[in-house]
Amino acid sequence: MKPQGRRLPVPASGRDGAQDRQKTALFFGGVVPASPDEERLAEEVGMALAGAGFALLHGGYNGLMEAAARGAAAKGGTVTAVTLADKHAEWGDFNPYVTDSVHAPDVGARLNHYLGSADLVVAMGGGVGTLHELTAALYYAGNIRPVPVWITGPTALRLLAFLRREKWLFETPTRPLGFISPIASAAAFAAQLHDLTDKKETGA
């Protein structure tokens, strides 16, 4: 049974503030994985997130997104696809692990829904669409709300190194970059996720 899509009439305005709201992890990854290893990593990331109680939010399509959704589904997690209302027919069906969907009227509304809903952003490799989403998340976390941005997988880690080296990303007293975490492996991801959820539960 295919999920029923919800339309966003206007850009999302942020978090709902409910105390018992499920944590949401936003996953950015491309439709063409750079390697089988990166695809496996995306699946392990999805498993870890769902196992820690996070709902998964992403574009809903194939490649790394599908791998992460498959991992989340294996742990009983929910997967919400956020697409553009007038592009969904062109982009094709969602992957089979999607449990809900949102159809945004434009790119700005899509990004606002993504970022306003996120308790954690996880980014891997991809094409220019993933690059656009990641840079929007970096700007948002650095200037609007300091949501953690975790960058994992060799492709995305090389991009992060480039952005730092070429000064596209640089830290200043008024623009700290402590929200960014480079994560090299599934084991390191699981360990950092444990630390994050433990801090939230204890209020540290």
MDTraj code that builds the backbone (N, CA, C; nanometers):
import mdtraj as md
import numpy as np

residues = "MET LYS PRO GLN GLY ARG ARG LEU PRO VAL PRO ALA SER GLY ARG ASP GLY ALA GLN ASP ARG GLN LYS THR ALA LEU PHE PHE GLY GLY VAL VAL PRO ALA SER PRO ASP GLU GLU ARG LEU ALA GLU GLU VAL GLY MET ALA LEU ALA GLY ALA GLY PHE ALA LEU LEU HIS GLY GLY TYR ASN GLY LEU MET GLU ALA ALA ALA ARG GLY ALA ALA ALA LYS GLY GLY THR VAL THR ALA VAL THR LEU ALA ASP LYS HIS ALA GLU TRP GLY ASP PHE ASN PRO TYR VAL THR ASP SER VAL HIS ALA PRO ASP VAL GLY ALA ARG LEU ASN HIS TYR LEU GLY SER ALA ASP LEU VAL VAL ALA MET GLY GLY GLY VAL GLY THR LEU HIS GLU LEU THR ALA ALA LEU TYR TYR ALA GLY ASN ILE ARG PRO VAL PRO VAL TRP ILE THR GLY PRO THR ALA LEU ARG LEU LEU ALA PHE LEU ARG ARG GLU LYS TRP LEU PHE GLU THR PRO THR ARG PRO LEU GLY PHE ILE SER PRO ILE ALA SER ALA ALA ALA PHE ALA ALA GLN LEU HIS ASP LEU THR ASP LYS LYS GLU THR GLY ALA".split()
xyz = np.array([
    [0.0843, -0.1206, 0.0000],
    [0.0000, 0.0000, 0.0000],
    [0.0873, 0.1250, 0.0000],
    [0.0638, 0.2124, -0.0974],
    [0.1477, 0.3303, -0.1088],
    [0.1071, 0.4351, -0.0055],
    [0.2065, 0.5096, 0.0500],
    [0.1736, 0.6127, 0.1478],
    [0.0940, 0.7261, 0.0848],
    [0.0043, 0.7826, 0.1609],
    [-0.0732, 0.8975, 0.1140],
    [0.0092, 1.0248, 0.1332],
    [0.0281, 1.0992, 0.0269],
    [0.1083, 1.2204, 0.0353],
    [0.0310, 1.3361, 0.0959],
    [0.1007, 1.4183, 0.1699],
    [0.0433, 1.5411, 0.2250],
    [0.1046, 1.6589, 0.1514],
    [0.0257, 1.7578, 0.1189],
    [0.0768, 1.8773, 0.0517],
    [0.1020, 1.9876, 0.1527],
    [0.2088, 2.0627, 0.1297],
    [0.2391, 2.1792, 0.2125],
    [0.1908, 2.3034, 0.1382],
    [0.0886, 2.3724, 0.1855],
    [0.0400, 2.4905, 0.1152],
    [0.1346, 2.6087, 0.1264],
    [0.2097, 2.6140, 0.2376],
    [0.3059, 2.7219, 0.2593],
    [0.4301, 2.6604, 0.3203],
    [0.5468, 2.7296, 0.3147],
    [0.6656, 2.6766, 0.3775],
    [0.6440, 2.6498, 0.5254],
    [0.7042, 2.5408, 0.5728],
    [0.6957, 2.5084, 0.7149],
    [0.7617, 2.6179, 0.7967],
    [0.7068, 2.6485, 0.9122],
    [0.7567, 2.7604, 0.9914],
    [0.8452, 2.7183, 1.1068],
    [0.8765, 2.5887, 1.1167],
    [0.9687, 2.5461, 1.2216],
    [0.9121, 2.4329, 1.3031],
    [0.9702, 2.4106, 1.4201],
    [0.9346, 2.2984, 1.5039],
    [0.8054, 2.3267, 1.5797],
    [0.7323, 2.2208, 1.6123],
    [0.6027, 2.2404, 1.6771],
    [0.6123, 2.2597, 1.8270],
    [0.7261, 2.2319, 1.8849],
    [0.7466, 2.2569, 2.0261],
    [0.6857, 2.1529, 2.1179],
    [0.6275, 2.0493, 2.0641],
    [0.5672, 1.9467, 2.1488],
    [0.6747, 1.8699, 2.2232],
    [0.6525, 1.8480, 2.3521],
    [0.7538, 1.7835, 2.4340],
    [0.7714, 1.6364, 2.3982],
    [0.6638, 1.5723, 2.3527],
    [0.6713, 1.4296, 2.3244],
    [0.6880, 1.4000, 2.1754],
    [0.7246, 1.4978, 2.0975],
    [0.7444, 1.4775, 1.9537],
    [0.8605, 1.3823, 1.9281],
    [0.8413, 1.2897, 1.8353],
    [0.9485, 1.1965, 1.8028],
    [1.0657, 1.2715, 1.7409],
    [1.1862, 1.2301, 1.7752],
    [1.3059, 1.2902, 1.7168],
    [1.3109, 1.2580, 1.5676],
    [1.3581, 1.3547, 1.4899],
    [1.3659, 1.3375, 1.3450],
    [1.5088, 1.3547, 1.2967],
    [1.5543, 1.2589, 1.2171],
    [1.6862, 1.2673, 1.1539],
    [1.6663, 1.2920, 1.0053],
    [1.7268, 1.3956, 0.9559],
    [1.7219, 1.4315, 0.8144],
    [1.8418, 1.3683, 0.7452],
    [1.8168, 1.2907, 0.6394],
    [1.9243, 1.2208, 0.5689],
    [1.9376, 1.2751, 0.4274],
    [2.0580, 1.3204, 0.3923],
    [2.0882, 1.3653, 0.2564],
    [2.1837, 1.2657, 0.1914],
    [2.1469, 1.2130, 0.0764],
    [2.2334, 1.1210, 0.0038],
    [2.1830, 1.1065, -0.1385],
    [2.2732, 1.0785, -0.2302],
    [2.2398, 1.0775, -0.3715],
    [2.1761, 0.9494, -0.4215],
    [2.1230, 0.9567, -0.5425],
    [2.0570, 0.8406, -0.6034],
    [2.1573, 0.7452, -0.6673],
    [2.2825, 0.7882, -0.6839],
    [2.3857, 0.7009, -0.7404],
    [2.4979, 0.6888, -0.6383],
    [2.4994, 0.5807, -0.5578],
    [2.6049, 0.5649, -0.4576],
    [2.7429, 0.5586, -0.5226],
    [2.8403, 0.6188, -0.4553],
    [2.9765, 0.6188, -0.5087],
    [3.0371, 0.4795, -0.5077],
    [2.9909, 0.3926, -0.4187],
    [3.0459, 0.2578, -0.4078],
    [2.9506, 0.1709, -0.3271],
    [2.9638, 0.0378, -0.3386],
    [2.8836, -0.0513, -0.2533],
    [2.9097, -0.0276, -0.1050],
    [3.0330, 0.0114, -0.0702],
    [3.0641, 0.0387, 0.0706],
    [2.9821, 0.1557, 0.1234],
    [2.9665, 0.2606, 0.0420],
    [2.8865, 0.3749, 0.0863],
    [2.7389, 0.3368, 0.0989],
    [2.6918, 0.2506, 0.0097],
    [2.5535, 0.2057, 0.0194],
    [2.5317, 0.1257, 0.1484],
    [2.6279, 0.0395, 0.1811],
    [2.6175, -0.0360, 0.3062],
    [2.6211, 0.0566, 0.4272],
    [2.7064, 0.1584, 0.4206],
    [2.7146, 0.2545, 0.5297],
    [2.5813, 0.3265, 0.5482],
    [2.5169, 0.3669, 0.4385],
    [2.3876, 0.4346, 0.4473],
    [2.2841, 0.3440, 0.5143],
    [2.2856, 0.2153, 0.4817],
    [2.1915, 0.1226, 0.5441],
    [2.2190, 0.1106, 0.6943],
    [2.3456, 0.1041, 0.7316],
    [2.3800, 0.0952, 0.8735],
    [2.3427, 0.2234, 0.9480],
    [2.3584, 0.3369, 0.8820],
    [2.3170, 0.4648, 0.9401],
    [2.1660, 0.4643, 0.9657],
    [2.0880, 0.4178, 0.8673],
    [1.9431, 0.4100, 0.8847],
    [1.9035, 0.3189, 0.9989],
    [1.9715, 0.2059, 1.0108],
    [1.9436, 0.1126, 1.1204],
    [1.9735, 0.1774, 1.2554],
    [2.0880, 0.2440, 1.2640],
    [2.1275, 0.3074, 1.3902],
    [2.0288, 0.4161, 1.4299],
    [1.9859, 0.4966, 1.3336],
    [1.8933, 0.6064, 1.3635],
    [1.7588, 0.5527, 1.4132],
    [1.7026, 0.4552, 1.3417],
    [1.5746, 0.3993, 1.3841],
    [1.5880, 0.3284, 1.5184],
    [1.7006, 0.2591, 1.5382],
    [1.7228, 0.1910, 1.6649],
    [1.7312, 0.2864, 1.7824],
    [1.7737, 0.4100, 1.7540],
    [1.7831, 0.5123, 1.8594],
    [1.6543, 0.5932, 1.8732],
    [1.5513, 0.5551, 1.7995],
    [1.4218, 0.6216, 1.8140],
    [1.3971, 0.7389, 1.7218],
    [1.4810, 0.7566, 1.6190],
    [1.4621, 0.8667, 1.5251],
    [1.3712, 0.8254, 1.4096],
    [1.2810, 0.9138, 1.3703],
    [1.2106, 0.9012, 1.2434],
    [1.3033, 0.9539, 1.1345],
    [1.2982, 0.8924, 1.0166],
    [1.3865, 0.9309, 0.9069],
    [1.3109, 1.0185, 0.8074],
    [1.3760, 1.1268, 0.7667],
    [1.3186, 1.2206, 0.6699],
    [1.4185, 1.2358, 0.5561],
    [1.3748, 1.2118, 0.4320],
    [1.4642, 1.2337, 0.3180],
    [1.3842, 1.2481, 0.1899],
    [1.4530, 1.2522, 0.0768],
    [1.3848, 1.2765, -0.0496],
    [1.2924, 1.1647, -0.0936],
    [1.3178, 1.0424, -0.0459],
    [1.2271, 0.9324, -0.0733],
    [1.2590, 0.8467, -0.1938],
    [1.3682, 0.8777, -0.2636],
    [1.3939, 0.8064, -0.3873],
    [1.4976, 0.6955, -0.3679],
    [1.5829, 0.6749, -0.4652],
    [1.6665, 0.5546, -0.4658],
    [1.8086, 0.5801, -0.4166],
    [1.8975, 0.4870, -0.4442],
    [2.0380, 0.5025, -0.4073],
    [2.0606, 0.5031, -0.2575],
    [2.1354, 0.6020, -0.2102],
    [2.1663, 0.6093, -0.0682],
    [2.0409, 0.6342, 0.0150],
    [1.9458, 0.7089, -0.0386],
    [1.8198, 0.7309, 0.0330],
    [1.7479, 0.5986, 0.0567],
    [1.7422, 0.5158, -0.0454],
    [1.6759, 0.3864, -0.0294],
    [1.7511, 0.2978, 0.0690],
    [1.8838, 0.3004, 0.0633],
    [1.9631, 0.2188, 0.1554],
    [1.9380, 0.2601, 0.3002],
    [1.9355, 0.3908, 0.3265],
    [1.9088, 0.4390, 0.4618],
    [1.7673, 0.4012, 0.5054],
    [1.6714, 0.4126, 0.4135],
    [1.5335, 0.3764, 0.4452],
    [1.5212, 0.2268, 0.4727],
    [1.5936, 0.1468, 0.3961],
    [1.5912, 0.0017, 0.4180],
    [1.6437, -0.0324, 0.5573],
    [1.7514, 0.0347, 0.5970],
    [1.8048, 0.0132, 0.7303],
    [1.7073, 0.0547, 0.8388],
    [1.6428, 0.1709, 0.8199],
    [1.5450, 0.2180, 0.9184],
    [1.4276, 0.1215, 0.9280],
    [1.3801, 0.0738, 0.8132],
    [1.2668, -0.0190, 0.8123],
    [1.3015, -0.1490, 0.8839],
    [1.4249, -0.1931, 0.8716],
    [1.4677, -0.3166, 0.9379],
    [1.4576, -0.3067, 1.0888],
    [1.4611, -0.1846, 1.1411],
    [1.4487, -0.1632, 1.2854],
    [1.3115, -0.1084, 1.3241],
    [1.2167, -0.1168, 1.2308],
    [1.0811, -0.0723, 1.2606],
    [1.0615, 0.0779, 1.2565],
    [1.1547, 0.1504, 1.1928],
    [1.1454, 0.2958, 1.1875],
    [1.0512, 0.3459, 1.0802],
    [1.0102, 0.4717, 1.0942],
    [0.9270, 0.5357, 0.9926],
    [1.0153, 0.6184, 0.8997],
    [0.9717, 0.6304, 0.7744],
    [1.0482, 0.7010, 0.6714],
    [0.9535, 0.7945, 0.5974],
    [0.9771, 0.9244, 0.6079],
    [0.8946, 1.0224, 0.5383],
    [0.9712, 1.0806, 0.4209],
    [0.9110, 1.0752, 0.3032],
    [0.9686, 1.1346, 0.1834],
    [0.9174, 1.2772, 0.1679],
    [1.0066, 1.3691, 0.1360],
    [0.9675, 1.5076, 0.1111],
    [1.0079, 1.5407, -0.0324],
    [0.9101, 1.5595, -0.1185],
    [0.9368, 1.5816, -0.2596],
    [0.8707, 1.7113, -0.3053],
    [0.8924, 1.7467, -0.4310],
    [0.8257, 1.8626, -0.4910],
    [0.6988, 1.8153, -0.5601],
    [0.5888, 1.8817, -0.5300],
    [0.4584, 1.8377, -0.5807],
    [0.4552, 1.8267, -0.7330],
    [0.5159, 1.9226, -0.8027],
    [0.5068, 1.9222, -0.9486],
    [0.6193, 1.8442, -1.0162],
    [0.7053, 1.7787, -0.9377],
    [0.8148, 1.7006, -0.9943],
    [0.8035, 1.5519, -0.9640],
    [0.7129, 1.5152, -0.8735],
    [0.7085, 1.3764, -0.8282],
    [0.6831, 1.2785, -0.9429],
    [0.5921, 1.3128, -1.0344],
    [0.5635, 1.2233, -1.1473],
    [0.6881, 1.2043, -1.2345],
    [0.7624, 1.3120, -1.2521],
    [0.8850, 1.3059, -1.3333],
    [0.9949, 1.2270, -1.2633],
    [1.0076, 1.2459, -1.1325],
    [1.1146, 1.1797, -1.0581],
    [1.0863, 1.0329, -1.0294],
    [0.9601, 0.9926, -1.0373],
    [0.9268, 0.8514, -1.0228],
    [0.8772, 0.8133, -0.8847],
    [0.8537, 0.6834, -0.8679],
    [0.7994, 0.6318, -0.7428],
    [0.9000, 0.6427, -0.6294],
    [0.8483, 0.6532, -0.5087],
    [0.9335, 0.6473, -0.3899],
    [0.9875, 0.5052, -0.3723],
    [1.0927, 0.4944, -0.2948],
    [1.1432, 0.3606, -0.2645],
    [1.0407, 0.2872, -0.1764],
    [1.0462, 0.1544, -0.1729],
    [0.9400, 0.0775, -0.1074],
    [0.9353, 0.0874, 0.0448],
    [1.0323, 0.1557, 0.1052],
    [1.0373, 0.1641, 0.2512],
    [0.9736, 0.2927, 0.3045],
    [0.9301, 0.3803, 0.2166],
    [0.8672, 0.5061, 0.2578],
    [0.7309, 0.4778, 0.3203],
    [0.7066, 0.5348, 0.4369],
    [0.5797, 0.5129, 0.5073],
    [0.4877, 0.6343, 0.5038],
    [0.5406, 0.7505, 0.4678],
    [0.4595, 0.8717, 0.4597],
    [0.5281, 0.9666, 0.3618],
    [0.4558, 1.0632, 0.3109],
    [0.5181, 1.1573, 0.2177],
    [0.4581, 1.2959, 0.2322],
    [0.5384, 1.3940, 0.1961],
    [0.4996, 1.5341, 0.1960],
    [0.5326, 1.5908, 0.0586],
    [0.4379, 1.6621, -0.0013],
    [0.4575, 1.7195, -0.1349],
    [0.4637, 1.8716, -0.1209],
    [0.5830, 1.9255, -0.1287],
    [0.6046, 2.0689, -0.1088],
    [0.5799, 2.1451, -0.2393],
    [0.5304, 2.2695, -0.2305],
    [0.4985, 2.3456, -0.3514],
    [0.6201, 2.4015, -0.4242],
    [0.7335, 2.4156, -0.3531],
    [0.8521, 2.4710, -0.4174],
    [0.9754, 2.4309, -0.3370],
    [1.0917, 2.4639, -0.3924],
    [1.2188, 2.4231, -0.3314],
    [1.2363, 2.4847, -0.1931],
    [1.1979, 2.6102, -0.1787],
    [1.2122, 2.6759, -0.0490],
    [1.1286, 2.6080, 0.0585],
    [1.0043, 2.5744, 0.0234],
    [0.9173, 2.5062, 0.1197],
    [0.9731, 2.3693, 0.1548],
    [1.0296, 2.3027, 0.0555],
    [1.0889, 2.1699, 0.0810],
    [1.2043, 2.1811, 0.1802],
    [1.2949, 2.2739, 0.1551],
    [1.4082, 2.2918, 0.2454],
    [1.3629, 2.3357, 0.3845],
    [1.2666, 2.4259, 0.3909],
    [1.2164, 2.4712, 0.5210],
    [1.1541, 2.3559, 0.5996],
    [1.0805, 2.2700, 0.5301],
    [1.0208, 2.1552, 0.5983],
    [1.1294, 2.0599, 0.6479],
    [1.2260, 2.0342, 0.5627],
    [1.3404, 1.9516, 0.6030],
    [1.4045, 2.0066, 0.7307],
    [1.4525, 2.1281, 0.7219],
    [1.5383, 2.1827, 0.8273],
    [1.4601, 2.2199, 0.9520],
    [1.3378, 2.2675, 0.9351],
    [1.2576, 2.3007, 1.0512],
    [1.2172, 2.1794, 1.1320],
    [1.2181, 2.0609, 1.0690],
    [1.1775, 1.9376, 1.1360],
    [1.2946, 1.8628, 1.1991],
    [1.4169, 1.8997, 1.1651],
    [1.5321, 1.8151, 1.1976],
    [1.5868, 1.8361, 1.3384],
    [1.6104, 1.7241, 1.4068],
    [1.6878, 1.7243, 1.5310],
    [1.8329, 1.6877, 1.5027],
    [1.8557, 1.6269, 1.3869],
    [1.9885, 1.5837, 1.3447],
    [1.9895, 1.5787, 1.1934],
    [2.0990, 1.6270, 1.1322],
    [2.1174, 1.6177, 0.9874],
    [2.2338, 1.5238, 0.9611],
    [2.2131, 1.4259, 0.8743],
    [2.3185, 1.3325, 0.8335],
    [2.3363, 1.3455, 0.6834],
    [2.4592, 1.3694, 0.6397],
    [2.4846, 1.3884, 0.4970],
    [2.5909, 1.2915, 0.4471],
    [2.5637, 1.2343, 0.3305],
    [2.6611, 1.1500, 0.2611],
    [2.6824, 1.2074, 0.1212],
    [2.7418, 1.1296, 0.0329],
    [2.7725, 1.1778, -0.1008],
    [2.6498, 1.1848, -0.1893],
    [2.6646, 1.2504, -0.3041],
    [2.5535, 1.2624, -0.3982],
    [2.5875, 1.3589, -0.5100],
    [2.4846, 1.4042, -0.5787],
    [2.5018, 1.4995, -0.6872],
    [2.4770, 1.6417, -0.6414],
    [2.4467, 1.7304, -0.7367],
    [2.4295, 1.8716, -0.7017],
    [2.3065, 1.8935, -0.6136],
    [2.2055, 1.8053, -0.6239],
    [2.0901, 1.8179, -0.5359],
    [2.1283, 1.7959, -0.3905],
    [2.2087, 1.6931, -0.3665],
    [2.2569, 1.6663, -0.2308],
    [2.3482, 1.7790, -0.1839],
    [2.4314, 1.8293, -0.2740],
    [2.5201, 1.9409, -0.2397],
    [2.4381, 2.0634, -0.1985],
    [2.3326, 2.0917, -0.2728],
    [2.2442, 2.2042, -0.2409],
    [2.1823, 2.1871, -0.1029],
    [2.1336, 2.0667, -0.0750],
    [2.0714, 2.0398, 0.0549],
    [2.1722, 2.0524, 0.1688],
    [2.2917, 1.9980, 0.1481],
    [2.3933, 2.0028, 0.2526],
    [2.4368, 2.1463, 0.2809],
    [2.4625, 2.2252, 0.1782],
    [2.5067, 2.3625, 0.2025],
    [2.3961, 2.4443, 0.2687],
    [2.2698, 2.4165, 0.2317],
    [2.1584, 2.4836, 0.3002],
    [2.1571, 2.4462, 0.4479],
    [2.1818, 2.3190, 0.4787],
    [2.1849, 2.2745, 0.6189],
    [2.2999, 2.3382, 0.6947],
    [2.4152, 2.3507, 0.6312],
    [2.5308, 2.4130, 0.6967],
    [2.5025, 2.5603, 0.7269],
    [2.4406, 2.6289, 0.6335],
    [2.4059, 2.7694, 0.6575],
    [2.3027, 2.7800, 0.7699],
    [2.2002, 2.6950, 0.7629],
    [2.0928, 2.6973, 0.8631],
    [2.1492, 2.6704, 1.0025],
    [2.2292, 2.5661, 1.0157],
    [2.2830, 2.5294, 1.1469],
    [2.3818, 2.6330, 1.1990],
    [2.4499, 2.7014, 1.1087],
    [2.5466, 2.8022, 1.1510],
    [2.4871, 2.9378, 1.1797],
    [2.3653, 2.9630, 1.1292],
    [2.3088, 3.0981, 1.1407],
    [2.1686, 3.1042, 1.2007],
    [2.0920, 2.9968, 1.1903],
    [1.9526, 3.0008, 1.2337],
    [1.9313, 2.9201, 1.3618],
    [1.9666, 2.7943, 1.3591],
    [1.9476, 2.7052, 1.4732],
    [2.0578, 2.6008, 1.4718],
    [2.1320, 2.5811, 1.5792],
    [2.2501, 2.4934, 1.5760],
    [2.2169, 2.3446, 1.5827],
    [2.1434, 2.2953, 1.4822],
    [2.1159, 2.1526, 1.4730],
    [2.2454, 2.0794, 1.4360],
    [2.2746, 1.9644, 1.4955],
    [2.3964, 1.8909, 1.4600],
    [2.3939, 1.8460, 1.3142],
    [2.5070, 1.8631, 1.2452],
    [2.5222, 1.8160, 1.1076],
    [2.6367, 1.7150, 1.1069],
    [2.6049, 1.5896, 1.0800],
    [2.7040, 1.4823, 1.0781],
    [2.7333, 1.4444, 0.9343],
    [2.8587, 1.4466, 0.8990],
    [2.9009, 1.4176, 0.7617],
    [2.9786, 1.2868, 0.7630],
    [2.9309, 1.1907, 0.6844],
    [2.9907, 1.0577, 0.6894],
    [3.0066, 0.9986, 0.5497],
    [3.0958, 0.9010, 0.5403],
    [3.1266, 0.8394, 0.4114],
    [3.2404, 0.9124, 0.3438],
    [3.3256, 0.8405, 0.2707],
    [3.4460, 0.9031, 0.2113],
    [3.4157, 1.0172, 0.1148],
    [3.3089, 1.0074, 0.0366],
    [3.2783, 1.1132, -0.0603],
    [3.2456, 1.2445, 0.0101],
    [3.1555, 1.2395, 0.1079],
    [3.1170, 1.3612, 0.1792],
    [3.2307, 1.4142, 0.2663],
    [3.3126, 1.3250, 0.3204],
    [3.4256, 1.3713, 0.4015],
    [3.5297, 1.4430, 0.3160],
    [3.5487, 1.3974, 0.1921],
    [3.6393, 1.4699, 0.1013],
    [3.5826, 1.6078, 0.0695],
    [3.4518, 1.6164, 0.0514],
    [3.3885, 1.7467, 0.0265],
    [3.4084, 1.8385, 0.1463],
    [3.3887, 1.7880, 0.2672],
    [3.4075, 1.8694, 0.3871],
    [3.5510, 1.9198, 0.3959],
    [3.6463, 1.8327, 0.3663],
    [3.7872, 1.8738, 0.3698],
    [3.8136, 1.9847, 0.2681],
    [3.7542, 1.9735, 0.1494],
    [3.7696, 2.0762, 0.0466],
    [3.7097, 2.2090, 0.0921],
    [3.5891, 2.2043, 0.1481],
    [3.5238, 2.3270, 0.1925],
    [3.6051, 2.3979, 0.3005],
    [3.6661, 2.3217, 0.3875],
    [3.7507, 2.3819, 0.4915],
    [3.8805, 2.4364, 0.4317],
    [3.9414, 2.3581, 0.3450],
    [4.0701, 2.3978, 0.2873],
    [4.0576, 2.5246, 0.2041],
    [3.9488, 2.5357, 0.1276],
    [3.9300, 2.6504, 0.0393],
    [3.8561, 2.7661, 0.1070],
    [3.8329, 2.7533, 0.2379],
    [3.7714, 2.8592, 0.3194],
    [3.6260, 2.8882, 0.2837],
    [3.5583, 2.7918, 0.2221],
    [3.4138, 2.8048, 0.2100],
    [3.3504, 2.7870, 0.3477],
    [3.4166, 2.7092, 0.4311],
    [3.3770, 2.6914, 0.5701],
    [3.4937, 2.7336, 0.6574],
    [3.4723, 2.8332, 0.7429],
    [3.5778, 2.8714, 0.8374],
    [3.5127, 2.9246, 0.9639],
    [3.5788, 2.8989, 1.0748],
    [3.5228, 2.9321, 1.2049],
    [3.5668, 3.0704, 1.2494],
    [3.4734, 3.1440, 1.3081],
    [3.5030, 3.2734, 1.3691],
    [3.4351, 3.2765, 1.5063],
    [3.4696, 3.3728, 1.5909],
    [3.4042, 3.3804, 1.7219],
    [3.2522, 3.3928, 1.7133],
    [3.2024, 3.4557, 1.6074],
    [3.0578, 3.4722, 1.5939],
    [2.9923, 3.3624, 1.5102],
    [3.0738, 3.2812, 1.4434],
    [3.0203, 3.1713, 1.3621],
    [3.0963, 3.0429, 1.3924],
    [3.0728, 2.9836, 1.5078],
    [3.1397, 2.8582, 1.5421],
    [3.0886, 2.7436, 1.4543],
    [3.1738, 2.6441, 1.4360],
    [3.1376, 2.5299, 1.3520],
    [3.1289, 2.4008, 1.4325],
    [3.1069, 2.4148, 1.5628],
    [3.1019, 2.2965, 1.6477],
    [2.9845, 2.2043, 1.6195],
    [2.8875, 2.2515, 1.5412],
    [2.7731, 2.1672, 1.5065],
    [2.8082, 2.0626, 1.4015],
    [2.9237, 2.0773, 1.3344],
    [2.9649, 1.9837, 1.2296],
    [3.0483, 1.8719, 1.2905],
    [3.0143, 1.7482, 1.2562],
    [3.0924, 1.6329, 1.3009],
    [3.1276, 1.5455, 1.1813],
    [3.2572, 1.5298, 1.1495],
    [3.2959, 1.4309, 1.0488],
    [3.2999, 1.2927, 1.1136],
    [3.2387, 1.1943, 1.0503],
    [3.2287, 1.0600, 1.1073],
    [3.2748, 0.9595, 1.0020],
    [3.3750, 0.8804, 1.0374],
    [3.4443, 0.7993, 0.9371],
    [3.3866, 0.6597, 0.9160],
    [3.3053, 0.6090, 1.0073],
    [3.2610, 0.4700, 0.9957],
    [3.1258, 0.4500, 1.0630],
    [3.0655, 0.3339, 1.0348],
    [2.9373, 0.3010, 1.0980],
    [2.9531, 0.2860, 1.2486],
    [3.0656, 0.2294, 1.2927],
    [3.0891, 0.2130, 1.4362],
    [3.1007, 0.3488, 1.5051],
    [3.1731, 0.4412, 1.4413],
    [3.1872, 0.5756, 1.4978],
    [3.0536, 0.6476, 1.4989],
    [2.9724, 0.6256, 1.3960],
    [2.8396, 0.6872, 1.3898],
    [2.7539, 0.6367, 1.5054],
    [2.7528, 0.5046, 1.5265],
    [2.6718, 0.4466, 1.6335],
    [2.7150, 0.4989, 1.7699],
    [2.8474, 0.5116, 1.7894],
    [2.8992, 0.5600, 1.9178],
    [2.8586, 0.7053, 1.9410],
    [2.8687, 0.7877, 1.8374],
    [2.8322, 0.9289, 1.8535],
    [2.6821, 0.9448, 1.8730],
    [2.6043, 0.8605, 1.8064],
    [2.4596, 0.8647, 1.8233],
    [2.4217, 0.8252, 1.9662],
    [2.4891, 0.7275, 2.0198],
    [2.4650, 0.6874, 2.1588],
    [2.4938, 0.8041, 2.2528],
    [2.6058, 0.8729, 2.2299],
    [2.6405, 0.9877, 2.3132],
    [2.5352, 1.0981, 2.3016],
    [2.4884, 1.1234, 2.1805],
    [2.3893, 1.2284, 2.1580],
    [2.2587, 1.1964, 2.2293],
    [2.2082, 1.0758, 2.2123],
    [2.0802, 1.0402, 2.2747],
    [2.0927, 1.0298, 2.4252],
    [2.2085, 0.9872, 2.4754],
    [2.2310, 0.9794, 2.6198],
    [2.2276, 1.1190, 2.6816],
    [2.2881, 1.2165, 2.6110],
    [2.2884, 1.3555, 2.6618],
    [2.1468, 1.4114, 2.6644],
    [2.0676, 1.3817, 2.5594],
    [1.9305, 1.4320, 2.5541],
    [1.8463, 1.3724, 2.6673],
    [1.8671, 1.2426, 2.6935],
    [1.7873, 1.1759, 2.7970],
    [1.8234, 1.2249, 2.9371],
    [1.9515, 1.2553, 2.9572],
    [1.9947, 1.2997, 3.0908],
    [1.9853, 1.4504, 3.1061],
    [1.9589, 1.5215, 2.9935],
    [1.9494, 1.6670, 2.9991],
    [2.0834, 1.7348, 3.0081],
    [2.1912, 1.6618, 2.9768],
    [2.3268, 1.7188, 2.9831],
    [2.3500, 1.8154, 2.8678],
])
top = md.Topology()
chain = top.add_chain()
for i, resn in enumerate(residues, 1):
    res = top.add_residue(resn, chain, resSeq=i)
    for name in ("N", "CA", "C"):
        top.add_atom(name, md.element.get_by_symbol(name[0]), res)
traj = md.Trajectory(xyz[None], top)
